[in-house]
Amino acid sequence: MEIYKSMDAALKNFSSQSEENARIAKEDIFGIENNIKRFIGYQEGLHDKQTMDLKAADEPRFRSTPGVSRKRYERFTALMRWLTN
C-alpha cells in the first residue's frame, strides 16, 4: 500500500509541473488511485465481522464444490489466515 501511495504522490508531483506531464501521468494516477481504493475496501471487508461471518458460513459449500482441490483449498485458507493476521 505504501508503494502505491508513494507512486501516487510522485506522479502527482510530476503532473503538476506541466500540462504535458499531467497528460502523461493521468492514466497512471487513475489506475493507482483505483488500486489504493481496492486495497482499502479489501482491508475493510476483512475487518468487518458481518462479512467474515458470511464467508465462514459459506466455507462448507466452498469446500464441497467440485473442482476445488484440497491443495487449492489449503492455499486459499493459508492466504486468508495471513491476510487477517
FISELO-217688 format. One record per atom (N, C-alpha, C): atom name; y, x negated, z negated. Coordinates in nm, 3 decimals, always signed. Example, Ala and Ser with C-alpha at 12.3 -4.5 7.8 and 13.67 -1.06 7.14 Angstrom:
2
+------+---------+---------+---------+
: atom :      yy :      xx :      zz :
+------+---------+---------+---------+
:    N :  -0.569 :  -1.319 :  -0.780 :
:   CA :  -0.450 :  -1.230 :  -0.780 :
:    C :  -0.330 :  -1.320 :  -0.780 :
:    N :  -0.225 :  -1.285 :  -0.708 :
:   CA :  -0.106 :  -1.367 :  -0.714 :
:    C :  +0.003 :  -1.290 :  -0.787 :
+------+---------+---------+---------+
//
This chain:
85
+------+---------+---------+---------+
: atom :      yy :      xx :      zz :
+------+---------+---------+---------+
:    N :  -0.119 :  -0.082 :  +0.000 :
:   CA :  +0.000 :  +0.000 :  +0.000 :
:    C :  +0.126 :  -0.087 :  +0.000 :
:    N :  +0.122 :  -0.194 :  -0.079 :
:   CA :  +0.239 :  -0.281 :  -0.086 :
:    C :  +0.268 :  -0.346 :  +0.049 :
:    N :  +0.162 :  -0.374 :  +0.124 :
:   CA :  +0.181 :  -0.433 :  +0.256 :
:    C :  +0.256 :  -0.336 :  +0.346 :
:    N :  +0.217 :  -0.209 :  +0.343 :
:   CA :  +0.285 :  -0.109 :  +0.425 :
:    C :  +0.432 :  -0.094 :  +0.384 :
:    N :  +0.457 :  -0.093 :  +0.253 :
:   CA :  +0.596 :  -0.081 :  +0.206 :
:    C :  +0.678 :  -0.201 :  +0.251 :
:    N :  +0.617 :  -0.320 :  +0.245 :
:   CA :  +0.685 :  -0.442 :  +0.287 :
:    C :  +0.713 :  -0.440 :  +0.437 :
:    N :  +0.615 :  -0.397 :  +0.516 :
:   CA :  +0.633 :  -0.386 :  +0.661 :
:    C :  +0.741 :  -0.284 :  +0.694 :
:    N :  +0.740 :  -0.172 :  +0.622 :
:   CA :  +0.840 :  -0.067 :  +0.644 :
:    C :  +0.981 :  -0.121 :  +0.618 :
:    N :  +0.997 :  -0.194 :  +0.508 :
:   CA :  +1.128 :  -0.249 :  +0.475 :
:    C :  +1.172 :  -0.352 :  +0.579 :
:    N :  +1.079 :  -0.436 :  +0.623 :
:   CA :  +1.114 :  -0.538 :  +0.722 :
:    C :  +1.153 :  -0.473 :  +0.856 :
:    N :  +1.077 :  -0.373 :  +0.897 :
:   CA :  +1.109 :  -0.305 :  +1.023 :
:    C :  +1.242 :  -0.231 :  +1.015 :
:    N :  +1.270 :  -0.170 :  +0.901 :
:   CA :  +1.398 :  -0.100 :  +0.886 :
:    C :  +1.514 :  -0.199 :  +0.889 :
:    N :  +1.494 :  -0.315 :  +0.828 :
:   CA :  +1.596 :  -0.419 :  +0.833 :
:    C :  +1.618 :  -0.465 :  +0.977 :
:    N :  +1.509 :  -0.493 :  +1.048 :
:   CA :  +1.515 :  -0.532 :  +1.189 :
:    C :  +1.584 :  -0.423 :  +1.270 :
:    N :  +1.547 :  -0.300 :  +1.245 :
:   CA :  +1.601 :  -0.185 :  +1.318 :
:    C :  +1.752 :  -0.170 :  +1.298 :
:    N :  +1.800 :  -0.205 :  +1.181 :
:   CA :  +1.942 :  -0.186 :  +1.150 :
:    C :  +2.032 :  -0.288 :  +1.219 :
:    N :  +1.972 :  -0.389 :  +1.280 :
:   CA :  +2.051 :  -0.497 :  +1.339 :
:    C :  +2.107 :  -0.464 :  +1.477 :
:    N :  +2.044 :  -0.370 :  +1.548 :
:   CA :  +2.098 :  -0.331 :  +1.679 :
:    C :  +2.026 :  -0.205 :  +1.728 :
:    N :  +2.089 :  -0.140 :  +1.826 :
:   CA :  +2.025 :  -0.022 :  +1.884 :
:    C :  +1.894 :  -0.057 :  +1.953 :
:    N :  +1.891 :  -0.171 :  +2.020 :
:   CA :  +1.768 :  -0.214 :  +2.088 :
:    C :  +1.656 :  -0.240 :  +1.987 :
:    N :  +1.690 :  -0.304 :  +1.875 :
:   CA :  +1.590 :  -0.326 :  +1.770 :
:    C :  +1.541 :  -0.194 :  +1.713 :
:    N :  +1.631 :  -0.099 :  +1.698 :
:   CA :  +1.594 :  +0.033 :  +1.647 :
:    C :  +1.496 :  +0.100 :  +1.744 :
:    N :  +1.522 :  +0.088 :  +1.873 :
:   CA :  +1.432 :  +0.146 :  +1.973 :
:    C :  +1.295 :  +0.080 :  +1.968 :
:    N :  +1.293 :  -0.052 :  +1.954 :
:   CA :  +1.167 :  -0.127 :  +1.949 :
:    C :  +1.086 :  -0.088 :  +1.826 :
:    N :  +1.151 :  -0.073 :  +1.712 :
:   CA :  +1.081 :  -0.051 :  +1.585 :
:    C :  +1.048 :  +0.094 :  +1.556 :
:    N :  +1.106 :  +0.187 :  +1.630 :
:   CA :  +1.096 :  +0.330 :  +1.597 :
:    C :  +0.951 :  +0.377 :  +1.580 :
:    N :  +0.866 :  +0.351 :  +1.676 :
:   CA :  +0.728 :  +0.400 :  +1.668 :
:    C :  +0.649 :  +0.333 :  +1.555 :
:    N :  +0.673 :  +0.203 :  +1.535 :
:   CA :  +0.603 :  +0.133 :  +1.427 :
:    C :  +0.645 :  +0.188 :  +1.290 :
:    N :  +0.774 :  +0.215 :  +1.274 :
:   CA :  +0.822 :  +0.272 :  +1.147 :
:    C :  +0.757 :  +0.408 :  +1.125 :
:    N :  +0.752 :  +0.489 :  +1.229 :
:   CA :  +0.690 :  +0.622 :  +1.219 :
:    C :  +0.544 :  +0.610 :  +1.174 :
:    N :  +0.470 :  +0.519 :  +1.236 :
:   CA :  +0.329 :  +0.501 :  +1.201 :
:    C :  +0.309 :  +0.451 :  +1.059 :
:    N :  +0.390 :  +0.356 :  +1.019 :
:   CA :  +0.379 :  +0.300 :  +0.884 :
:    C :  +0.414 :  +0.406 :  +0.780 :
:    N :  +0.520 :  +0.482 :  +0.804 :
:   CA :  +0.558 :  +0.587 :  +0.708 :
:    C :  +0.448 :  +0.693 :  +0.698 :
:    N :  +0.382 :  +0.724 :  +0.809 :
:   CA :  +0.269 :  +0.818 :  +0.802 :
:    C :  +0.153 :  +0.761 :  +0.722 :
:    N :  +0.127 :  +0.632 :  +0.737 :
:   CA :  +0.021 :  +0.570 :  +0.657 :
:    C :  +0.055 :  +0.571 :  +0.509 :
:    N :  +0.178 :  +0.546 :  +0.476 :
:   CA :  +0.220 :  +0.550 :  +0.335 :
:    C :  +0.198 :  +0.690 :  +0.279 :
:    N :  +0.239 :  +0.793 :  +0.355 :
:   CA :  +0.218 :  +0.932 :  +0.310 :
:    C :  +0.069 :  +0.963 :  +0.296 :
:    N :  -0.012 :  +0.911 :  +0.389 :
:   CA :  -0.156 :  +0.934 :  +0.385 :
:    C :  -0.217 :  +0.873 :  +0.258 :
:    N :  -0.180 :  +0.749 :  +0.228 :
:   CA :  -0.233 :  +0.685 :  +0.108 :
:    C :  -0.189 :  +0.757 :  -0.019 :
:    N :  -0.064 :  +0.799 :  -0.025 :
:   CA :  -0.014 :  +0.872 :  -0.142 :
:    C :  -0.091 :  +1.002 :  -0.159 :
:    N :  -0.110 :  +1.076 :  -0.050 :
:   CA :  -0.185 :  +1.201 :  -0.056 :
:    C :  -0.329 :  +1.180 :  -0.097 :
:    N :  -0.389 :  +1.074 :  -0.047 :
:   CA :  -0.528 :  +1.043 :  -0.082 :
:    C :  -0.539 :  +1.014 :  -0.232 :
:    N :  -0.448 :  +0.932 :  -0.283 :
:   CA :  -0.449 :  +0.899 :  -0.425 :
:    C :  -0.425 :  +1.023 :  -0.511 :
:    N :  -0.332 :  +1.108 :  -0.469 :
:   CA :  -0.306 :  +1.230 :  -0.545 :
:    C :  -0.430 :  +1.318 :  -0.549 :
:    N :  -0.503 :  +1.325 :  -0.437 :
:   CA :  -0.626 :  +1.402 :  -0.433 :
:    C :  -0.731 :  +1.347 :  -0.528 :
:    N :  -0.741 :  +1.214 :  -0.536 :
:   CA :  -0.839 :  +1.153 :  -0.626 :
:    C :  -0.806 :  +1.178 :  -0.773 :
:    N :  -0.681 :  +1.197 :  -0.804 :
:   CA :  -0.639 :  +1.219 :  -0.943 :
:    C :  -0.623 :  +1.367 :  -0.977 :
:    N :  -0.650 :  +1.454 :  -0.880 :
:   CA :  -0.639 :  +1.598 :  -0.902 :
:    C :  -0.774 :  +1.652 :  -0.950 :
:    N :  -0.778 :  +1.702 :  -1.072 :
:   CA :  -0.903 :  +1.749 :  -1.131 :
:    C :  -0.969 :  +1.859 :  -1.048 :
:    N :  -0.892 :  +1.953 :  -0.999 :
:   CA :  -0.948 :  +2.064 :  -0.921 :
:    C :  -1.016 :  +2.012 :  -0.793 :
:    N :  -0.950 :  +1.920 :  -0.723 :
:   CA :  -1.008 :  +1.863 :  -0.602 :
:    C :  -1.137 :  +1.789 :  -0.632 :
:    N :  -1.136 :  +1.708 :  -0.736 :
:   CA :  -1.256 :  +1.631 :  -0.770 :
:    C :  -1.368 :  +1.722 :  -0.819 :
:    N :  -1.335 :  +1.830 :  -0.889 :
:   CA :  -1.437 :  +1.926 :  -0.930 :
:    C :  -1.503 :  +1.992 :  -0.809 :
:    N :  -1.422 :  +2.024 :  -0.708 :
:   CA :  -1.477 :  +2.082 :  -0.584 :
:    C :  -1.568 :  +1.981 :  -0.514 :
:    N :  -1.528 :  +1.857 :  -0.511 :
:   CA :  -1.611 :  +1.753 :  -0.448 :
:    C :  -1.742 :  +1.737 :  -0.525 :
:    N :  -1.736 :  +1.736 :  -0.656 :
:   CA :  -1.857 :  +1.722 :  -0.738 :
:    C :  -1.950 :  +1.841 :  -0.716 :
:    N :  -1.894 :  +1.960 :  -0.707 :
:   CA :  -1.975 :  +2.079 :  -0.685 :
:    C :  -2.040 :  +2.077 :  -0.546 :
:    N :  -1.975 :  +2.013 :  -0.449 :
:   CA :  -2.026 :  +2.007 :  -0.312 :
:    C :  -2.127 :  +1.895 :  -0.292 :
:    N :  -2.136 :  +1.805 :  -0.388 :
:   CA :  -2.223 :  +1.688 :  -0.371 :
:    C :  -2.370 :  +1.723 :  -0.346 :
:    N :  -2.430 :  +1.819 :  -0.418 :
:   CA :  -2.571 :  +1.851 :  -0.389 :
:    C :  -2.593 :  +1.894 :  -0.244 :
:    N :  -2.500 :  +1.971 :  -0.188 :
:   CA :  -2.512 :  +2.011 :  -0.048 :
:    C :  -2.500 :  +1.890 :  +0.043 :
:    N :  -2.409 :  +1.802 :  +0.011 :
:   CA :  -2.391 :  +1.681 :  +0.090 :
:    C :  -2.519 :  +1.597 :  +0.089 :
:    N :  -2.578 :  +1.582 :  -0.028 :
:   CA :  -2.699 :  +1.501 :  -0.040 :
:    C :  -2.816 :  +1.559 :  +0.039 :
:    N :  -2.821 :  +1.691 :  +0.050 :
:   CA :  -2.934 :  +1.755 :  +0.117 :
:    C :  -2.911 :  +1.777 :  +0.266 :
:    N :  -2.795 :  +1.739 :  +0.317 :
:   CA :  -2.763 :  +1.759 :  +0.458 :
:    C :  -2.850 :  +1.668 :  +0.544 :
:    N :  -2.918 :  +1.725 :  +0.644 :
:   CA :  -2.997 :  +1.640 :  +0.735 :
:    C :  -2.908 :  +1.536 :  +0.802 :
:    N :  -2.959 :  +1.417 :  +0.815 :
:   CA :  -2.883 :  +1.310 :  +0.880 :
:    C :  -2.806 :  +1.224 :  +0.783 :
:    N :  -2.798 :  +1.265 :  +0.657 :
:   CA :  -2.731 :  +1.183 :  +0.558 :
:    C :  -2.838 :  +1.096 :  +0.492 :
:    N :  -2.844 :  +0.973 :  +0.536 :
:   CA :  -2.947 :  +0.883 :  +0.484 :
:    C :  -2.913 :  +0.842 :  +0.341 :
:    N :  -3.013 :  +0.799 :  +0.271 :
:   CA :  -2.994 :  +0.753 :  +0.133 :
:    C :  -2.895 :  +0.636 :  +0.129 :
:    N :  -2.909 :  +0.544 :  +0.225 :
:   CA :  -2.820 :  +0.428 :  +0.229 :
:    C :  -2.676 :  +0.471 :  +0.252 :
:    N :  -2.656 :  +0.564 :  +0.345 :
:   CA :  -2.520 :  +0.614 :  +0.373 :
:    C :  -2.464 :  +0.683 :  +0.251 :
:    N :  -2.545 :  +0.763 :  +0.183 :
:   CA :  -2.500 :  +0.832 :  +0.062 :
:    C :  -2.461 :  +0.731 :  -0.045 :
:    N :  -2.540 :  +0.627 :  -0.064 :
:   CA :  -2.510 :  +0.526 :  -0.166 :
:    C :  -2.381 :  +0.452 :  -0.134 :
:    N :  -2.358 :  +0.423 :  -0.007 :
:   CA :  -2.232 :  +0.358 :  +0.032 :
:    C :  -2.113 :  +0.449 :  +0.003 :
:    N :  -2.128 :  +0.577 :  +0.034 :
:   CA :  -2.022 :  +0.674 :  +0.010 :
:    C :  -1.991 :  +0.686 :  -0.140 :
:    N :  -2.095 :  +0.700 :  -0.222 :
:   CA :  -2.071 :  +0.715 :  -0.366 :
:    C :  -2.015 :  +0.586 :  -0.426 :
:    N :  -2.057 :  +0.470 :  -0.377 :
:   CA :  -2.000 :  +0.344 :  -0.426 :
:    C :  -1.852 :  +0.336 :  -0.392 :
:    N :  -1.816 :  +0.378 :  -0.272 :
:   CA :  -1.676 :  +0.378 :  -0.231 :
:    C :  -1.595 :  +0.473 :  -0.320 :
:    N :  -1.647 :  +0.591 :  -0.345 :
:   CA :  -1.575 :  +0.687 :  -0.430 :
:    C :  -1.559 :  +0.634 :  -0.572 :
:    N :  -1.662 :  +0.568 :  -0.626 :
:   CA :  -1.650 :  +0.509 :  -0.760 :
:    C :  -1.543 :  +0.402 :  -0.761 :
:    N :  -1.541 :  +0.317 :  -0.658 :
:   CA :  -1.443 :  +0.209 :  -0.650 :
:    C :  -1.301 :  +0.267 :  -0.639 :
:    N :  -1.283 :  +0.372 :  -0.560 :
:   CA :  -1.151 :  +0.431 :  -0.541 :
:    C :  -1.099 :  +0.502 :  -0.665 :
:    N :  -1.189 :  +0.557 :  -0.744 :
:   CA :  -1.144 :  +0.634 :  -0.859 :
:    C :  -1.133 :  +0.550 :  -0.987 :
:    N :  -1.169 :  +0.424 :  -0.979 :
:   CA :  -1.156 :  +0.337 :  -1.099 :
:    C :  -1.035 :  +0.250 :  -1.091 :
+------+---------+---------+---------+
//
